[in-house]
Structure formats: structure tokens, C-alpha cells
Amino acid sequence: MSEFDNIDNEAYSADTITVLKGLEAVRMRPAMYIGDTGIRGLHHLVNEVVDNSIDESLAGHCTRVDVEIMADGGLSVLDNGRGIPIDIHKEENKPGVEVAMTILHAGGKFDKENYKVSGGLHGVGVSCVNALSKKMITEVFKNRKHYKIEFEKGITTSPLEMIGESALRGTKQTFFPDTEIFETTVFNYETIAHRLRVLAFLNKGLIITLKDNREISKKEDGTMPYFEFQYQGGLVEFVKYIDENKKNVCEPILIEKTIDDYPMEIALSWNDTYRENIESYVNNIHTIEGGTHEEGFKSALTRVINKYALDSKIFKNDKMKLTGSDVREGLTAVISIKVMEPQFEGQTKTKLGNGEIAGIIQSLVYEKLLEWLGENPRIARMIIDKCTEALRAREAAHKAKDLIRRKSAFEGGSMPAKLYDCTKGTDTMDCELFIVEGDSAGGSAVDGRDIKYQAILPLRGKILNVEKARLDKMLANEEVKNLINAIGTGIGESEIDFVPGQNGDSNAFSSNGDGFALEKLRYGKIIIMTDADVDGSHISTLLLTFFFRYMTELIKRGHIYLAMPPLYKVSKGKISHYIYPGHEEEKNILVAELGGEDGKGVNVQRYKGLGEMNPEQLKETTLDPNQRMIKKISIEDAVEADRIFTMLMGDEVPPRREFIIEKCHFAQNIDA
């Protein structure tokens, strides 16, 4: 008898193999194609359609893109490009537009004669949008004719037909996200606007418009939101936009050149802040993890600043040397390159891996920036002075770090004395750290927590505003030190420097430094828990500023949360209900239900602070995962987040005043 004779072969036969036809696979596993089915996945659909129009612009055939959020829940994108082909595809025996809309990996991006450079390289974009839409209409304006084809859930319902004459040219895509797929189908105007603004910066001169026709979006004067983005200055205007609320050392420096068929454009400037902000793009794709283009730029910047300082006798000898972090303190830079065959890697596939790019960028930046510094000696001296200040602050910060380490070692451990740690009876990522405002609330939280996996770190007052403080001053702050030690990851990022490889290999880099290390994170959730008042909001903002500036990766990876403690307790006899922020209208309804129109016998308690709750109440409302409300903090648009933090926490008062005036009508529960 064979060892295989007892296997039930009937249970697994050819009949059990499922074949997904057309776009069924996209509908069955949408997250594989668009990331998720939440708000981010919804806006990924917008990006896919818009990117097709942008690719037409990159190919030199489109000068305008009009985006409209429609009153009936749909979204349309109209461009004045060449229009999707309408002639019959020989192999599929269907119009080209139908092939592109209904078949995965079908599109013009694979033909380098049509698109030498494009953002959408995989040919799945618009067909995925079609698959995940309950309805999609594609209109093509070509040869003075107007054509239309319609789909439902990726299936053609009305074949291509010519419906009239038209003087327009281009493509119009209108889609309605499927409510069976997405958690929400309500588009966010600001999210779309931020993305379109960036695309307008990256594509100099291209006109991009956005209109919102929904009733919910109507302004107080009765008009609908409308923006037109066009930037003739390109990346120079992008840098100015990022630095809008900062004081600049110099006007943006523009470096642009096409080398070996790689169009490259870089704009950079220094401001009076203490952090770097480098935005890099490849074929309009935001390379949030950087890559060889960013590494080559950083390496050249460090080399050229040091060379100029030495050659111009600002530095007396080569013993004084600036590191990469010194020259990038207060730097804002935008890097945009076009690559015919980009190689992306990294966790999110947004890290450029083309090895040859590093050397090309390095040579270009070194040559052009050295030339600029020589032509602008006064401003060059100001830049060197700022970098030298950063060097002194770095040395002071290094001493502060050493002092923290020595003190921790002397005390027998690195955990702050005021941390009430958990026993870690479970996986580290299941553990939670609550950063609590005040010792009173901290005491209640300690008594109400689950000691196995919930740790409590009480804060005394408001932590330092790190937006206005250099690293050395920040590390001298006791509350900040406690926070860093409790979390365990360290802060900042490791220093990356260029190391020339063998045979001219420019893709060799070494890391030195002991910056942020995600693998040392001690808690999967870090939850900011403050009072539901103005002071509590201020403390939350200070903490979020710290995390955004020095532990950004924790936000990006979804480790930072805001606790949502209740605002009211409504009770009658032994019956109690809690009302949370955003649900205030429920209070009056509940009072009427419990006590009638006059609310007789109903007690309404407004919580001014967490310290007013006893441990059991705090556990029930804010600590217990089965009952609490917490909000995950995310960074949908890093550029806009940087501008907002600078405006709210920086030195410039006028922009902050304008922001408050503009947004004041959204404010709720302001203390009297």
C-alpha cells in the first residue's frame, strides 16, 4: 500500500479551484489593490484617476485637469489630453477604452513610446477604480466627437457609442464608489485639495481645479468651494508654501538639469526652525521612505557646505566638520525627478532603489550649490553660521544624552520613577502607555487600570513646546526625558552618510548614530489622556507636536492615540449614562427620556477634569478597551501637518490669529 492511498483525493479536485474572471479579484480582495477600504482607500481611487491625467501632462499632451466632487456622491476628473483610444483592440476585439477599463494590467503605460515617464506603472489603476465603483462613466472627446461608455462594478453595461459632436478633447471619468466595498463613500475636500496642490507644484504651469458641489460643503455666503491651482514657479513656490509661517535665511535655491534622460529639479532653503523637512518625489509619486535620490542629495549637501566653509576660511582647518544633521537643521527641500524605469522598494513601495540615481544627484547638487554659494557669499556666511550653531547645539545635546544614560545606569534602570509600568504579561504590542495630565488623574488611572498590560505616566503641568526649542534644551526638560525613556525608541533618526564604493559604485551608504529605533518600542499603543478643556487640549497639542517632530514614525505606524473621556454624566437614581465629545446633542435627548420635558430628578454632571472621576468611573469610560473611545492619530498629508504645527506652535502670531478667526465657528466646549 502506498503512503498516499489513505488521502481523500476527492476533497481537493480541479472543481474546487476558483477562477476569478475580469475584475472579480479586485472586488473580492480590494485591500490588495488600494491598501484598505476605509477613508484612505476611498481617496486612493481619486489619486488613481487623477494620476492618469497627470501622466498625460508628463507626456506633453495635457495642460488642464478639472476635478469635481458631485452633489450625488460621485467624483469626476476631466482633462484635455489625447483621450483614451476608442479604436478596436485587435486581440480583445473591443474598443481600447473598454479594454483599459475592464482588464487588469492593460494600459498605455507599458509602451514607452506613449509614456516615457508615468506615475501609474502597473496598469491596474483605473480598472480597479471601475471594479470598486457601483457605477462608472467614461467619456472620450476625440476627433471632434463625444463618446461614452458605462460600467457597473467593473462590468460594461452600455457599450461605447458616439453621442454627439464636441470641440473638446481629452477624457472625463466619473465614478461612484460602491457602498458594499467602502466603509464610507464621503469624499474629504481638504484631503483631495492637498493632493492636487502638490501635483500642481510638481508640474509647473499645469492648471488643476477642484470644485465641491455638495450641499454640506456650501459656504456661509452660499457659494461652493472652488480652487484653481497653478504654479509657474514649480518647486520654488512649493518650498515657499511649506515655509509660509517661518522666517527664511534665504530665498529658495533652484537646481534643475536633465542628465542621462533623468529630468531633475531641486529647490531648497533654510529657515529659523531646528528641524529639516525634505519632500521627495519620483514621477510625481511621493517617496515617503526616501531612497537613493534623497541619499545622494543629503550626501552632496554635507560635502559642499563643509568644502565651502573650509575654502572660504570660515573654518580655520579641517578639524572642524559639520555632520549631515548640522547642515540640514532648518532646511526645507523638495526633490522631484523623472525616471523611465523606477525601482521602488521598502515597506510601502515608496522608496527609490535605482542605484545610479545617487551619484547623478550628488554630482549635480555638489556642482550647482558650490557655484551658488560662491556667487552669494553674504548669504552663504549666514547659512554656515546657522549650521555651526547647530553643531554646538548637537554637541550639547550629546552631552545631555550621555548624562541621561549615566544617570539611568547609576539608578539601576532607565525607566522614570513616576512611571507605573505594567507587568507585561502579554506581547509588547498589546501593551498600552497612558500619558495622563496631572497626579490626581494619574492616581485614579493607576487604580483603575489593568496592571497586566496598561502603564501610566503622569505629567506635571505642560511639557516644553519643542517647536521653539533646540534638541539640547529639550533633553534638559525632565518631563520630556521621562517620556523618551518610558517609550524606549529614542528620538530623531540615525545619521546617514555617503561612502564611495568600489568601481565608482555610488550606492554605498553607512549609518552612524543612535537615533530612533522602532524595534525598541515598549508599548503598542501610546494614549494621550488629558482633560476635556482648553488646558487639556493645549497639553495634547504640545505632546502631538513632540511626537510629530521627534517620533514621527510612531504616528505613521499607528501607535499614537487620543483618549476621548466623557464630557457629561447623566444620571437618575442608579441609572447613569456618559456623553462623549461629538455627541453633545444626545444629552438633551437623554435628559428628556429620563425626566420628561422638565428633566425632573435627572442629574447632569459636566466633567472639567479626569481627576473628578473615581478609578471605577475612569476605568469604565476611558481605560476599558471594551467601552472606551480612543482616536488614532494619522498623518494624511505631511506637508500640511508641518505647516499647521509650525503655525500653531511657532513664533509667528499673525498666521495663528488668521487660523483661529477662520476656524473659530468649529470650536465646541470652550471654557468660560
VENGI-V901277 format. One record per pair of residues at least 6 apart in sequence whose ideal C-beta (glycine too) atoms are under 7 Angstrom apart, sorted by the first residue. I is the first residue (numbers start at 1). GAP is how many residues later the second one is. Records with the same first field share a line. If there is no record, write none. Layout:
I=GAP / GAP
This chain:
20=8
22=80 / 132
23=79 / 81 / 104 / 107 / 108 / 131
26=7 / 102 / 105 / 106
27=104 / 105 / 126 / 127 / 154
30=7 / 11 / 102 / 151
31=6
33=91 / 95
34=7 / 10 / 11 / 94
35=6 / 9
37=144 / 145 / 146
38=145
39=145 / 149
41=141
42=135 / 140 / 142 / 143 / 145
43=145 / 148 / 149
45=84 / 87 / 130 / 132
46=29 / 146
47=148
48=72 / 77 / 78 / 80 / 81
49=28 / 77 / 80 / 124
50=15 / 17 / 27
51=68 / 69 / 74
52=68 / 73 / 74
53=9 / 12 / 24 / 26 / 28
54=65 / 145 / 149 / 230
55=60 / 63 / 64 / 65
56=6 / 23 / 25 / 26
57=146 / 149
58=59 / 60
59=55 / 56
61=20 / 21
62=17 / 18 / 19
63=17 / 143 / 144
64=15 / 16 / 143
65=12 / 14 / 143
66=12 / 143
67=10 / 125 / 129 / 142 / 143
68=7 / 8 / 143 / 145
69=6 / 118 / 120 / 143 / 144 / 145
70=6 / 143
71=142 / 143 / 144
73=103 / 112
74=100 / 101 / 102
75=100 / 112
76=96 / 97 / 98
77=96
78=92 / 94
79=91 / 92
80=89 / 90
81=89 / 90
83=57 / 58 / 59 / 86 / 87 / 88
84=12 / 13 / 16 / 54 / 56 / 87
85=11 / 12
86=9 / 10 / 11 / 54 / 56 / 61 / 74
87=8 / 9
88=6 / 7
89=7 / 10
92=7
95=65
97=41 / 43 / 52 / 63
98=51 / 58 / 62
99=7
100=6 / 7 / 26 / 27
101=25 / 26 / 29 / 37 / 50
102=25 / 28 / 52 / 54
103=24
104=20 / 23
105=18 / 19
106=17 / 21
107=16
108=6 / 7
109=6 / 9 / 11 / 12 / 14
110=13
112=228
116=224
117=166 / 221 / 222 / 223
118=165
119=164 / 165 / 166
129=7 / 46
130=6 / 21 / 24
131=22 / 23
132=45 / 46 / 49
133=42 / 43 / 44 / 45
134=18 / 19 / 42 / 44 / 45
135=17 / 41
136=15 / 38 / 39
137=11 / 13 / 37
138=11 / 35
139=7 / 8 / 9 / 33
140=7 / 31
141=25 / 27 / 28 / 29
142=27
144=21 / 22 / 23
145=17 / 20 / 21
146=16 / 17 / 18 / 19 / 20
147=13 / 14 / 15 / 16
148=13 / 15
149=7 / 9 / 10 / 11
150=7 / 8
151=6
153=25
177=8
179=6
189=23 / 28 / 36
191=445
192=18
193=17 / 34
194=443 / 446
196=12 / 14 / 33
197=32
198=441
199=9 / 85
200=6 / 8 / 29 / 30 / 31
201=30 / 33 / 34 / 36 / 37
202=79 / 82 / 134
204=27 / 28 / 30
205=25 / 27
206=24
207=21 / 23
208=21
209=18 / 19
210=17
211=13 / 15
212=12 / 13
213=11
217=7 / 8
218=6
219=6
231=6
234=31
235=19 / 30 / 32 / 99 / 101
236=16 / 18 / 31
238=29 / 96
239=13 / 28 / 29 / 30 / 93 / 95
240=12
242=35 / 90 / 397 / 400 / 401
243=26 / 28 / 89
244=399
245=398 / 401 / 402 / 405 / 407 / 410
246=25 / 26 / 27 / 400
247=24 / 25
248=21 / 23
249=21 / 22 / 133 / 134 / 137
250=19 / 20 / 129 / 133
251=18
252=15 / 16 / 17
253=14 / 15 / 16 / 119
254=13
255=11 / 109 / 110 / 113 / 114
256=8 / 9
257=7 / 107
259=101 / 105
260=100
261=79
262=75 / 76 / 77 / 98
263=74 / 75
264=73 / 97 / 100
265=71
266=31 / 67 / 69 / 99
267=66 / 67
268=63 / 64 / 65
269=63
270=60 / 61 / 113 / 116
271=59 / 61
272=58
273=57
274=55 / 56 / 196 / 197
275=274
276=52 / 53 / 55
277=55 / 365
278=16 / 55
279=55 / 360
280=7 / 10 / 13 / 14 / 55
281=6 / 54 / 55
282=11 / 55 / 57 / 60 / 70
283=55 / 56 / 59
285=65
286=64
287=63 / 64 / 65
288=60 / 62
289=57 / 59 / 61 / 62
290=61
291=60 / 61 / 62
292=60 / 61 / 62 / 63 / 65 / 66 / 215
293=42 / 44 / 59 / 64 / 68
294=41
295=63 / 201 / 203 / 214
296=61 / 62 / 63 / 65 / 66
297=38 / 64 / 68
298=26 / 198
299=63 / 198 / 199
300=61 / 62 / 65 / 66
301=26 / 27 / 64
302=20 / 21 / 22 / 25 / 195
303=63
304=62 / 65 / 66
305=17 / 22 / 79 / 82
306=15 / 16
307=63
308=62 / 65 / 72
309=6 / 75
310=8
314=67 / 70
322=65 / 69
323=172
324=171 / 172 / 173
325=69 / 170
326=61 / 64 / 65 / 68
327=60
329=58 / 61
330=56
337=20
339=15
342=10 / 12
343=10 / 11
344=6 / 7 / 8 / 9
345=6 / 8
355=152
358=148 / 149
359=147
362=136 / 144
373=7
393=77 / 78 / 79
396=76
397=74 / 75 / 78
400=72 / 75 / 76
401=74
404=71 / 77
408=6 / 77
414=71
415=6 / 70 / 71
416=66 / 69 / 70
418=39 / 40 / 64
419=36 / 38 / 67
420=26 / 35 / 36
421=34
422=9 / 29 / 30 / 31 / 32 / 33
423=28 / 29
424=7
425=27 / 28
426=26 / 27
428=94 / 95 / 96
429=95
430=23 / 94
431=22 / 24 / 92 / 93
432=21 / 22 / 23 / 91 / 93 / 95
433=22 / 24 / 53 / 54 / 90 / 93 / 94
434=11 / 20 / 21 / 22 / 93 / 95
435=22 / 24 / 91 / 93 / 94 / 108
436=6 / 9 / 20 / 21 / 22 / 23 / 93
437=22 / 93 / 94 / 99 / 102 / 173
438=20 / 173
439=19
440=171
441=168 / 169 / 170
442=14 / 16
444=166 / 167 / 169 / 170 / 171 / 174
445=11 / 173 / 178
446=10
447=168
448=167 / 168 / 170 / 171 / 175
449=7 / 174
454=169
455=68
457=25 / 29
459=20
460=19
462=76 / 77 / 80
463=14 / 16 / 17 / 79 / 80 / 83
464=10 / 13 / 16
465=77 / 80 / 184
466=8 / 79 / 80 / 83 / 84
467=78 / 178 / 179 / 182 / 183
468=182 / 183
474=6
475=6
480=66
484=7
487=34 / 35 / 39
488=32 / 33 / 34
489=27 / 28 / 29 / 31 / 32 / 62
490=24 / 25 / 26 / 27 / 30
491=24 / 25 / 59 / 60
492=23 / 24 / 58
493=22 / 23
494=17 / 19 / 21
495=16 / 17 / 18
496=13 / 15
497=12 / 13 / 15
498=11
499=9 / 10 / 11
500=8
501=6 / 7
516=35 / 37
518=35
521=38
524=35
525=34 / 36
526=28 / 33 / 34 / 35
527=34 / 36 / 103
528=12 / 15 / 34 / 35
529=34 / 36 / 81 / 93
530=6 / 9 / 10
531=77 / 78 / 79
532=33 / 35 / 49 / 75 / 137
533=75 / 76 / 138
534=136 / 137
540=22
541=107
544=89
545=100 / 104
547=7 / 8 / 13
548=7 / 93 / 97
554=6
555=78 / 79 / 80
556=79
558=74
560=73
561=69 / 70 / 71 / 72
562=68 / 69 / 71
563=59 / 67
564=16 / 17 / 65 / 66 / 67
565=42 / 45 / 56 / 57
566=12 / 13 / 14 / 41 / 55
567=12 / 13 / 14 / 17 / 39 / 40 / 102
568=11 / 19 / 36 / 37 / 38 / 39
569=7 / 9 / 36 / 38
570=7 / 9 / 17 / 20 / 21 / 32 / 34
571=32
572=22 / 23 / 29 / 30 / 31
577=13
578=43
579=7 / 8
580=49
587=17
591=8 / 11 / 13
592=7
594=8
595=6 / 7
607=6
610=8
620=7
621=6 / 7
622=6
635=6
647=8 / 9 / 12
648=8
